[in-house]
């Protein structure tokens, strides 16, 4: 099932410009083209694009994404390097989650403190 660039943009939420940019910088392999030279994406292409979006959302840099994409195209021989990159990213994500938990703890403390001020009799009487 071949999809146009517009259909892929709608399916992924990325702009047509971003899809072309990702292809130009090597994040996406050169996309097959129809006889009219329009790009035709496969379901596998969409799966790869969605994976790239997840990498980006977790904080991976475009440069690291390019390295990962290059390694992925090399096949199974690059698995150790890809696994190492994903483990490193996982550690960074875990550290970010811990940082967010600390922020959440502070917010909960402030909410509880301010909530107690709102329910004190002195505040209600005034």
Order of alpha helices (4+ residues) and beta strands (2+ residues): alpha-alpha-alpha-alpha-alpha-alpha
